[in-house]
Amino acid sequence: MTSEAGKSTPLKNITSDYHYHVVEADSENTLDMIQEALEEKGFLLEQEEWEKELFAK
């Protein structure tokens, strides 16, 4: 995003530090390892019910 002065604004400043990334891998095992590593670092949040429904599609 660009402000009126033409300077970029970090995404975290306009989304309350909350946004999504899609992670793909060749196997469930790899996805499990990625999820575990992200959880250990505190990067994953519990999804709200509406998010679970949205991403289940």
PQR file of N, CA, C, O and H, with PARSE charges and radii, in Angstrom:
ATOM      1  N   MET A   1       0.845  -1.174   0.000 -0.4000 1.5000
ATOM      2  CA  MET A   1       0.000   0.000   0.000 -0.0000 2.0000
ATOM      3  C   MET A   1       0.888   1.235   0.000  0.5500 1.7000
ATOM      4  O   MET A   1       1.952   1.245   0.620 -0.5500 1.4000
ATOM      5  N   THR A   2       0.451   2.262  -0.691 -0.4000 1.5000
ATOM      6  CA  THR A   2       1.226   3.492  -0.773 -0.0000 2.0000
ATOM      7  C   THR A   2       0.422   4.637  -0.178  0.5500 1.7000
ATOM      8  O   THR A   2      -0.759   4.795  -0.487 -0.5500 1.4000
ATOM      9  H   THR A   2      -0.413   2.254  -1.195  0.4000 1.0000
ATOM     10  N   SER A   3       1.045   5.424   0.660 -0.4000 1.5000
ATOM     11  CA  SER A   3       0.375   6.577   1.262 -0.0000 2.0000
ATOM     12  C   SER A   3       0.304   7.717   0.257  0.5500 1.7000
ATOM     13  O   SER A   3       0.861   7.625  -0.837 -0.5500 1.4000
ATOM     14  H   SER A   3       2.004   5.295   0.911  0.4000 1.0000
ATOM     15  N   GLU A   4      -0.386   8.796   0.633 -0.4000 1.5000
ATOM     16  CA  GLU A   4      -0.525   9.946  -0.263 -0.0000 2.0000
ATOM     17  C   GLU A   4       0.830  10.546  -0.629  0.5500 1.7000
ATOM     18  O   GLU A   4       0.996  11.077  -1.727 -0.5500 1.4000
ATOM     19  H   GLU A   4      -0.839   8.871   1.522  0.4000 1.0000
ATOM     20  N   ALA A   5       1.789  10.465   0.274 -0.4000 1.5000
ATOM     21  CA  ALA A   5       3.111  11.030   0.013 -0.0000 2.0000
ATOM     22  C   ALA A   5       3.958  10.113  -0.863  0.5500 1.7000
ATOM     23  O   ALA A   5       5.100  10.447  -1.178 -0.5500 1.4000
ATOM     24  H   ALA A   5       1.654  10.034   1.166  0.4000 1.0000
ATOM     25  N   GLY A   6       3.410   8.950  -1.266 -0.4000 1.5000
ATOM     26  CA  GLY A   6       4.141   8.026  -2.109 -0.0000 2.0000
ATOM     27  C   GLY A   6       5.047   7.077  -1.352  0.5500 1.7000
ATOM     28  O   GLY A   6       5.865   6.384  -1.957 -0.5500 1.4000
ATOM     29  H   GLY A   6       2.482   8.679  -1.010  0.4000 1.0000
ATOM     30  N   LYS A   7       4.913   7.038  -0.037 -0.4000 1.5000
ATOM     31  CA  LYS A   7       5.729   6.133   0.771 -0.0000 2.0000
ATOM     32  C   LYS A   7       4.942   4.861   1.052  0.5500 1.7000
ATOM     33  O   LYS A   7       3.730   4.907   1.261 -0.5500 1.4000
ATOM     34  H   LYS A   7       4.249   7.601   0.455  0.4000 1.0000
ATOM     35  N   SER A   8       5.621   3.746   1.055 -0.4000 1.5000
ATOM     36  CA  SER A   8       4.983   2.463   1.331 -0.0000 2.0000
ATOM     37  C   SER A   8       4.644   2.333   2.801  0.5500 1.7000
ATOM     38  O   SER A   8       5.342   2.859   3.668 -0.5500 1.4000
ATOM     39  H   SER A   8       6.606   3.709   0.884  0.4000 1.0000
ATOM     40  N   THR A   9       3.549   1.615   3.068 -0.4000 1.5000
ATOM     41  CA  THR A   9       3.126   1.317   4.424 -0.0000 2.0000
ATOM     42  C   THR A   9       3.218  -0.189   4.618  0.5500 1.7000
ATOM     43  O   THR A   9       2.661  -0.938   3.816 -0.5500 1.4000
ATOM     44  H   THR A   9       2.982   1.187   2.363  0.4000 1.0000
ATOM     45  N   PRO A  10       3.899  -0.653   5.652 -0.5600 1.5000
ATOM     46  CA  PRO A  10       3.964  -2.095   5.890  0.2800 2.0000
ATOM     47  C   PRO A  10       2.565  -2.689   6.075  0.5500 1.7000
ATOM     48  O   PRO A  10       1.706  -2.078   6.711 -0.5500 1.4000
ATOM     49  N   LEU A  11       2.346  -3.869   5.523 -0.4000 1.5000
ATOM     50  CA  LEU A  11       1.054  -4.543   5.627 -0.0000 2.0000
ATOM     51  C   LEU A  11       0.599  -4.651   7.073  0.5500 1.7000
ATOM     52  O   LEU A  11      -0.584  -4.472   7.362 -0.5500 1.4000
ATOM     53  H   LEU A  11       3.044  -4.365   5.006  0.4000 1.0000
ATOM     54  N   LYS A  12       1.517  -4.942   7.983 -0.4000 1.5000
ATOM     55  CA  LYS A  12       1.155  -5.130   9.385 -0.0000 2.0000
ATOM     56  C   LYS A  12       0.525  -3.882   9.999  0.5500 1.7000
ATOM     57  O   LYS A  12      -0.217  -3.979  10.976 -0.5500 1.4000
ATOM     58  H   LYS A  12       2.478  -5.087   7.748  0.4000 1.0000
ATOM     59  N   ASN A  13       0.815  -2.723   9.438 -0.4000 1.5000
ATOM     60  CA  ASN A  13       0.255  -1.483   9.973 -0.0000 2.0000
ATOM     61  C   ASN A  13      -1.202  -1.273   9.582  0.5500 1.7000
ATOM     62  O   ASN A  13      -1.911  -0.504  10.231 -0.5500 1.4000
ATOM     63  H   ASN A  13       1.418  -2.644   8.644  0.4000 1.0000
ATOM     64  N   ILE A  14      -1.651  -1.938   8.545 -0.4000 1.5000
ATOM     65  CA  ILE A  14      -3.032  -1.760   8.114 -0.0000 2.0000
ATOM     66  C   ILE A  14      -3.903  -2.980   8.375  0.5500 1.7000
ATOM     67  O   ILE A  14      -5.101  -2.953   8.091 -0.5500 1.4000
ATOM     68  H   ILE A  14      -1.075  -2.562   8.017  0.4000 1.0000
ATOM     69  N   THR A  15      -3.322  -4.051   8.912 -0.4000 1.5000
ATOM     70  CA  THR A  15      -4.091  -5.271   9.189 -0.0000 2.0000
ATOM     71  C   THR A  15      -3.989  -5.711  10.642  0.5500 1.7000
ATOM     72  O   THR A  15      -4.310  -6.856  10.960 -0.5500 1.4000
ATOM     73  H   THR A  15      -2.349  -4.072   9.143  0.4000 1.0000
ATOM     74  N   SER A  16      -3.554  -4.836  11.520 -0.4000 1.5000
ATOM     75  CA  SER A  16      -3.391  -5.172  12.941 -0.0000 2.0000
ATOM     76  C   SER A  16      -2.476  -6.375  13.132  0.5500 1.7000
ATOM     77  O   SER A  16      -2.724  -7.207  14.005 -0.5500 1.4000
ATOM     78  H   SER A  16      -3.293  -3.906  11.262  0.4000 1.0000
ATOM     79  N   ASP A  17      -1.431  -6.478  12.334 -0.4000 1.5000
ATOM     80  CA  ASP A  17      -0.462  -7.579  12.395 -0.0000 2.0000
ATOM     81  C   ASP A  17      -1.069  -8.935  12.040  0.5500 1.7000
ATOM     82  O   ASP A  17      -0.479  -9.967  12.361 -0.5500 1.4000
ATOM     83  H   ASP A  17      -1.229  -5.802  11.624  0.4000 1.0000
ATOM     84  N   TYR A  18      -2.213  -8.961  11.396 -0.4000 1.5000
ATOM     85  CA  TYR A  18      -2.926 -10.206  11.147 -0.0000 2.0000
ATOM     86  C   TYR A  18      -3.176 -10.351   9.653  0.5500 1.7000
ATOM     87  O   TYR A  18      -3.896  -9.548   9.060 -0.5500 1.4000
ATOM     88  H   TYR A  18      -2.692  -8.123  11.136  0.4000 1.0000
ATOM     89  N   HIS A  19      -2.585 -11.372   9.045 -0.4000 1.5000
ATOM     90  CA  HIS A  19      -2.823 -11.654   7.642 -0.0000 2.0000
ATOM     91  C   HIS A  19      -2.506 -13.121   7.365  0.5500 1.7000
ATOM     92  O   HIS A  19      -1.959 -13.820   8.218 -0.5500 1.4000
ATOM     93  H   HIS A  19      -2.001 -12.025   9.527  0.4000 1.0000
ATOM     94  N   TYR A  20      -2.848 -13.568   6.186 -0.4000 1.5000
ATOM     95  CA  TYR A  20      -2.725 -14.978   5.836 -0.0000 2.0000
ATOM     96  C   TYR A  20      -1.629 -15.221   4.813  0.5500 1.7000
ATOM     97  O   TYR A  20      -1.291 -14.356   4.005 -0.5500 1.4000
ATOM     98  H   TYR A  20      -3.292 -13.000   5.493  0.4000 1.0000
ATOM     99  N   HIS A  21      -1.090 -16.420   4.876 -0.4000 1.5000
ATOM    100  CA  HIS A  21      -0.196 -16.918   3.840 -0.0000 2.0000
ATOM    101  C   HIS A  21      -0.661 -18.323   3.490  0.5500 1.7000
ATOM    102  O   HIS A  21      -1.133 -19.055   4.360 -0.5500 1.4000
ATOM    103  H   HIS A  21      -1.364 -17.123   5.532  0.4000 1.0000
ATOM    104  N   VAL A  22      -0.537 -18.697   2.254 -0.4000 1.5000
ATOM    105  CA  VAL A  22      -0.855 -20.051   1.822 -0.0000 2.0000
ATOM    106  C   VAL A  22       0.451 -20.826   1.754  0.5500 1.7000
ATOM    107  O   VAL A  22       1.426 -20.383   1.146 -0.5500 1.4000
ATOM    108  H   VAL A  22      -0.154 -18.103   1.547  0.4000 1.0000
ATOM    109  N   VAL A  23       0.450 -21.987   2.386 -0.4000 1.5000
ATOM    110  CA  VAL A  23       1.644 -22.837   2.386 -0.0000 2.0000
ATOM    111  C   VAL A  23       1.297 -24.114   1.636  0.5500 1.7000
ATOM    112  O   VAL A  23       0.296 -24.767   1.929 -0.5500 1.4000
ATOM    113  H   VAL A  23      -0.342 -22.347   2.879  0.4000 1.0000
ATOM    114  N   GLU A  24       2.119 -24.459   0.681 -0.4000 1.5000
ATOM    115  CA  GLU A  24       1.942 -25.696  -0.071 -0.0000 2.0000
ATOM    116  C   GLU A  24       3.198 -26.534   0.067  0.5500 1.7000
ATOM    117  O   GLU A  24       4.301 -26.006   0.210 -0.5500 1.4000
ATOM    118  H   GLU A  24       2.933 -23.929   0.442  0.4000 1.0000
ATOM    119  N   ALA A  25       3.017 -27.848   0.024 -0.4000 1.5000
ATOM    120  CA  ALA A  25       4.157 -28.761   0.110 -0.0000 2.0000
ATOM    121  C   ALA A  25       3.819 -30.039  -0.646  0.5500 1.7000
ATOM    122  O   ALA A  25       2.665 -30.290  -0.993 -0.5500 1.4000
ATOM    123  H   ALA A  25       2.121 -28.276  -0.092  0.4000 1.0000
ATOM    124  N   ASP A  26       4.841 -30.832  -0.890 -0.4000 1.5000
ATOM    125  CA  ASP A  26       4.661 -32.079  -1.637 -0.0000 2.0000
ATOM    126  C   ASP A  26       4.060 -33.201  -0.805  0.5500 1.7000
ATOM    127  O   ASP A  26       3.623 -34.211  -1.357 -0.5500 1.4000
ATOM    128  H   ASP A  26       5.779 -30.628  -0.609  0.4000 1.0000
ATOM    129  N   SER A  27       4.031 -33.036   0.530 -0.4000 1.5000
ATOM    130  CA  SER A  27       3.496 -34.113   1.362 -0.0000 2.0000
ATOM    131  C   SER A  27       2.876 -33.556   2.643  0.5500 1.7000
ATOM    132  O   SER A  27       3.198 -32.451   3.081 -0.5500 1.4000
ATOM    133  H   SER A  27       4.386 -32.216   0.978  0.4000 1.0000
ATOM    134  N   GLU A  28       1.986 -34.341   3.226 -0.4000 1.5000
ATOM    135  CA  GLU A  28       1.384 -33.979   4.516 -0.0000 2.0000
ATOM    136  C   GLU A  28       2.453 -33.905   5.596  0.5500 1.7000
ATOM    137  O   GLU A  28       2.378 -33.065   6.493 -0.5500 1.4000
ATOM    138  H   GLU A  28       1.724 -35.238   2.870  0.4000 1.0000
ATOM    139  N   ASN A  29       3.444 -34.780   5.514 -0.4000 1.5000
ATOM    140  CA  ASN A  29       4.526 -34.780   6.499 -0.0000 2.0000
ATOM    141  C   ASN A  29       5.267 -33.440   6.495  0.5500 1.7000
ATOM    142  O   ASN A  29       5.562 -32.881   7.552 -0.5500 1.4000
ATOM    143  H   ASN A  29       3.505 -35.463   4.785  0.4000 1.0000
ATOM    144  N   THR A  30       5.561 -32.938   5.312 -0.4000 1.5000
ATOM    145  CA  THR A  30       6.241 -31.646   5.207 -0.0000 2.0000
ATOM    146  C   THR A  30       5.358 -30.533   5.757  0.5500 1.7000
ATOM    147  O   THR A  30       5.843 -29.653   6.469 -0.5500 1.4000
ATOM    148  H   THR A  30       5.322 -33.391   4.453  0.4000 1.0000
ATOM    149  N   LEU A  31       4.064 -30.564   5.434 -0.4000 1.5000
ATOM    150  CA  LEU A  31       3.141 -29.563   5.978 -0.0000 2.0000
ATOM    151  C   LEU A  31       3.088 -29.631   7.502  0.5500 1.7000
ATOM    152  O   LEU A  31       3.048 -28.599   8.172 -0.5500 1.4000
ATOM    153  H   LEU A  31       3.670 -31.279   4.856  0.4000 1.0000
ATOM    154  N   ASP A  32       3.087 -30.837   8.041 -0.4000 1.5000
ATOM    155  CA  ASP A  32       3.082 -31.002   9.498 -0.0000 2.0000
ATOM    156  C   ASP A  32       4.334 -30.403  10.127  0.5500 1.7000
ATOM    157  O   ASP A  32       4.259 -29.756  11.171 -0.5500 1.4000
ATOM    158  H   ASP A  32       3.119 -31.675   7.497  0.4000 1.0000
ATOM    159  N   MET A  33       5.479 -30.616   9.496 -0.4000 1.5000
ATOM    160  CA  MET A  33       6.734 -30.063  10.023 -0.0000 2.0000
ATOM    161  C   MET A  33       6.724 -28.531   9.966  0.5500 1.7000
ATOM    162  O   MET A  33       7.194 -27.866  10.890 -0.5500 1.4000
ATOM    163  H   MET A  33       5.541 -31.141   8.648  0.4000 1.0000
ATOM    164  N   ILE A  34       6.194 -27.988   8.890 -0.4000 1.5000
ATOM    165  CA  ILE A  34       6.097 -26.530   8.756 -0.0000 2.0000
ATOM    166  C   ILE A  34       5.166 -25.973   9.824  0.5500 1.7000
ATOM    167  O   ILE A  34       5.484 -24.979  10.477 -0.5500 1.4000
ATOM    168  H   ILE A  34       5.813 -28.528   8.139  0.4000 1.0000
ATOM    169  N   GLN A  35       4.022 -26.614   9.999 -0.4000 1.5000
ATOM    170  CA  GLN A  35       3.065 -26.162  11.008 -0.0000 2.0000
ATOM    171  C   GLN A  35       3.683 -26.197  12.399  0.5500 1.7000
ATOM    172  O   GLN A  35       3.532 -25.248  13.169 -0.5500 1.4000
ATOM    173  H   GLN A  35       3.764 -27.421   9.469  0.4000 1.0000
ATOM    174  N   GLU A  36       4.370 -27.270  12.723 -0.4000 1.5000
ATOM    175  CA  GLU A  36       5.014 -27.397  14.028 -0.0000 2.0000
ATOM    176  C   GLU A  36       6.040 -26.283  14.254  0.5500 1.7000
ATOM    177  O   GLU A  36       6.092 -25.688  15.330 -0.5500 1.4000
ATOM    178  H   GLU A  36       4.492 -28.040  12.098  0.4000 1.0000
ATOM    179  N   ALA A  37       6.847 -26.010  13.242 -0.4000 1.5000
ATOM    180  CA  ALA A  37       7.867 -24.961  13.369 -0.0000 2.0000
ATOM    181  C   ALA A  37       7.224 -23.587  13.558  0.5500 1.7000
ATOM    182  O   ALA A  37       7.695 -22.786  14.365 -0.5500 1.4000
ATOM    183  H   ALA A  37       6.804 -26.494  12.367  0.4000 1.0000
ATOM    184  N   LEU A  38       6.150 -23.314  12.816 -0.4000 1.5000
ATOM    185  CA  LEU A  38       5.464 -22.028  12.954 -0.0000 2.0000
ATOM    186  C   LEU A  38       4.793 -21.899  14.316  0.5500 1.7000
ATOM    187  O   LEU A  38       4.791 -20.822  14.912 -0.5500 1.4000
ATOM    188  H   LEU A  38       5.768 -23.965  12.161  0.4000 1.0000
ATOM    189  N   GLU A  39       4.223 -22.999  14.808 -0.4000 1.5000
ATOM    190  CA  GLU A  39       3.607 -22.984  16.138 -0.0000 2.0000
ATOM    191  C   GLU A  39       4.649 -22.722  17.220  0.5500 1.7000
ATOM    192  O   GLU A  39       4.410 -21.941  18.140 -0.5500 1.4000
ATOM    193  H   GLU A  39       4.225 -23.874  14.324  0.4000 1.0000
ATOM    194  N   GLU A  40       5.798 -23.372  17.110 -0.4000 1.5000
ATOM    195  CA  GLU A  40       6.867 -23.184  18.098 -0.0000 2.0000
ATOM    196  C   GLU A  40       7.322 -21.730  18.165  0.5500 1.7000
ATOM    197  O   GLU A  40       7.699 -21.240  19.230 -0.5500 1.4000
ATOM    198  H   GLU A  40       5.992 -24.007  16.363  0.4000 1.0000
ATOM    199  N   LYS A  41       7.286 -21.047  17.034 -0.4000 1.5000
ATOM    200  CA  LYS A  41       7.712 -19.644  16.984 -0.0000 2.0000
ATOM    201  C   LYS A  41       6.577 -18.678  17.335  0.5500 1.7000
ATOM    202  O   LYS A  41       6.781 -17.465  17.393 -0.5500 1.4000
ATOM    203  H   LYS A  41       6.980 -21.445  16.169  0.4000 1.0000
ATOM    204  N   GLY A  42       5.387 -19.222  17.569 -0.4000 1.5000
ATOM    205  CA  GLY A  42       4.247 -18.383  17.926 -0.0000 2.0000
ATOM    206  C   GLY A  42       3.645 -17.616  16.760  0.5500 1.7000
ATOM    207  O   GLY A  42       3.019 -16.574  16.952 -0.5500 1.4000
ATOM    208  H   GLY A  42       5.221 -20.208  17.522  0.4000 1.0000
ATOM    209  N   PHE A  43       3.835 -18.138  15.541 -0.4000 1.5000
ATOM    210  CA  PHE A  43       3.344 -17.441  14.358 -0.0000 2.0000
ATOM    211  C   PHE A  43       1.921 -17.824  13.962  0.5500 1.7000
ATOM    212  O   PHE A  43       1.328 -17.171  13.103 -0.5500 1.4000
ATOM    213  H   PHE A  43       4.343 -18.985  15.385  0.4000 1.0000
ATOM    214  N   LEU A  44       1.367 -18.863  14.566 -0.4000 1.5000
ATOM    215  CA  LEU A  44       0.025 -19.304  14.194 -0.0000 2.0000
ATOM    216  C   LEU A  44      -0.976 -18.933  15.278  0.5500 1.7000
ATOM    217  O   LEU A  44      -0.692 -19.025  16.473 -0.5500 1.4000
ATOM    218  H   LEU A  44       1.848 -19.394  15.263  0.4000 1.0000
ATOM    219  N   LEU A  45      -2.139 -18.516  14.836 -0.4000 1.5000
ATOM    220  CA  LEU A  45      -3.227 -18.191  15.746 -0.0000 2.0000
ATOM    221  C   LEU A  45      -4.353 -19.186  15.542  0.5500 1.7000
ATOM    222  O   LEU A  45      -4.482 -19.774  14.468 -0.5500 1.4000
ATOM    223  H   LEU A  45      -2.369 -18.441  13.866  0.4000 1.0000
ATOM    224  N   GLU A  46      -5.161 -19.374  16.561 -0.4000 1.5000
ATOM    225  CA  GLU A  46      -6.349 -20.212  16.433 -0.0000 2.0000
ATOM    226  C   GLU A  46      -7.325 -19.502  15.503  0.5500 1.7000
ATOM    227  O   GLU A  46      -7.585 -18.310  15.665 -0.5500 1.4000
ATOM    228  H   GLU A  46      -5.056 -18.896  17.433  0.4000 1.0000
ATOM    229  N   GLN A  47      -7.860 -20.225  14.540 -0.4000 1.5000
ATOM    230  CA  GLN A  47      -8.795 -19.616  13.603 -0.0000 2.0000
ATOM    231  C   GLN A  47     -10.153 -19.407  14.255  0.5500 1.7000
ATOM    232  O   GLN A  47     -10.584 -20.199  15.093 -0.5500 1.4000
ATOM    233  H   GLN A  47      -7.649 -21.193  14.409  0.4000 1.0000
ATOM    234  N   GLU A  48     -10.819 -18.329  13.859 -0.4000 1.5000
ATOM    235  CA  GLU A  48     -12.199 -18.070  14.254 -0.0000 2.0000
ATOM    236  C   GLU A  48     -13.089 -19.006  13.437  0.5500 1.7000
ATOM    237  O   GLU A  48     -12.656 -19.525  12.408 -0.5500 1.4000
ATOM    238  H   GLU A  48     -10.469 -17.685  13.178  0.4000 1.0000
ATOM    239  N   GLU A  49     -14.329 -19.227  13.883 -0.4000 1.5000
ATOM    240  CA  GLU A  49     -15.236 -20.125  13.169 -0.0000 2.0000
ATOM    241  C   GLU A  49     -15.447 -19.692  11.717  0.5500 1.7000
ATOM    242  O   GLU A  49     -15.464 -20.534  10.820 -0.5500 1.4000
ATOM    243  H   GLU A  49     -14.681 -18.805  14.718  0.4000 1.0000
ATOM    244  N   TRP A  50     -15.606 -18.386  11.477 -0.4000 1.5000
ATOM    245  CA  TRP A  50     -15.846 -17.916  10.111 -0.0000 2.0000
ATOM    246  C   TRP A  50     -14.636 -18.177   9.221  0.5500 1.7000
ATOM    247  O   TRP A  50     -14.782 -18.399   8.019 -0.5500 1.4000
ATOM    248  H   TRP A  50     -15.592 -17.702  12.206  0.4000 1.0000
ATOM    249  N   GLU A  51     -13.441 -18.151   9.813 -0.4000 1.5000
ATOM    250  CA  GLU A  51     -12.230 -18.421   9.035 -0.0000 2.0000
ATOM    251  C   GLU A  51     -12.154 -19.898   8.663  0.5500 1.7000
ATOM    252  O   GLU A  51     -11.768 -20.247   7.547 -0.5500 1.4000
ATOM    253  H   GLU A  51     -13.323 -17.971  10.790  0.4000 1.0000
ATOM    254  N   LYS A  52     -12.523 -20.758   9.602 -0.4000 1.5000
ATOM    255  CA  LYS A  52     -12.523 -22.199   9.322 -0.0000 2.0000
ATOM    256  C   LYS A  52     -13.471 -22.509   8.169  0.5500 1.7000
ATOM    257  O   LYS A  52     -13.147 -23.301   7.285 -0.5500 1.4000
ATOM    258  H   LYS A  52     -12.836 -20.474  10.508  0.4000 1.0000
ATOM    259  N   GLU A  53     -14.646 -21.877   8.185 -0.4000 1.5000
ATOM    260  CA  GLU A  53     -15.622 -22.095   7.115 -0.0000 2.0000
ATOM    261  C   GLU A  53     -15.108 -21.547   5.785  0.5500 1.7000
ATOM    262  O   GLU A  53     -15.251 -22.192   4.746 -0.5500 1.4000
ATOM    263  H   GLU A  53     -14.909 -21.233   8.904  0.4000 1.0000
ATOM    264  N   LEU A  54     -14.520 -20.374   5.820 -0.4000 1.5000
ATOM    265  CA  LEU A  54     -14.019 -19.744   4.597 -0.0000 2.0000
ATOM    266  C   LEU A  54     -12.924 -20.577   3.944  0.5500 1.7000
ATOM    267  O   LEU A  54     -12.939 -20.782   2.730 -0.5500 1.4000
ATOM    268  H   LEU A  54     -14.404 -19.850   6.663  0.4000 1.0000
ATOM    269  N   PHE A  55     -11.974 -21.058   4.741 -0.4000 1.5000
ATOM    270  CA  PHE A  55     -10.828 -21.769   4.188 -0.0000 2.0000
ATOM    271  C   PHE A  55     -11.090 -23.258   3.976  0.5500 1.7000
ATOM    272  O   PHE A  55     -10.240 -23.957   3.425 -0.5500 1.4000
ATOM    273  H   PHE A  55     -11.961 -20.891   5.727  0.4000 1.0000
ATOM    274  N   ALA A  56     -12.238 -23.750   4.400 -0.4000 1.5000
ATOM    275  CA  ALA A  56     -12.588 -25.146   4.162 -0.0000 2.0000
ATOM    276  C   ALA A  56     -13.095 -25.337   2.734  0.5500 1.7000
ATOM    277  O   ALA A  56     -13.180 -26.463   2.244 -0.5500 1.4000
ATOM    278  H   ALA A  56     -12.929 -23.182   4.847  0.4000 1.0000
ATOM    279  N   LYS A  57     -13.427 -24.240   2.077 -0.4000 1.5000
ATOM    280  CA  LYS A  57     -13.997 -24.305   0.718 -0.0000 2.0000
ATOM    281  C   LYS A  57     -12.941 -24.580  -0.315  0.5500 1.7000
ATOM    282  O   LYS A  57     -13.248 -24.666  -1.504 -0.5500 1.4000
ATOM    283  H   LYS A  57     -13.358 -23.326   2.475  0.4000 1.0000
TER
END
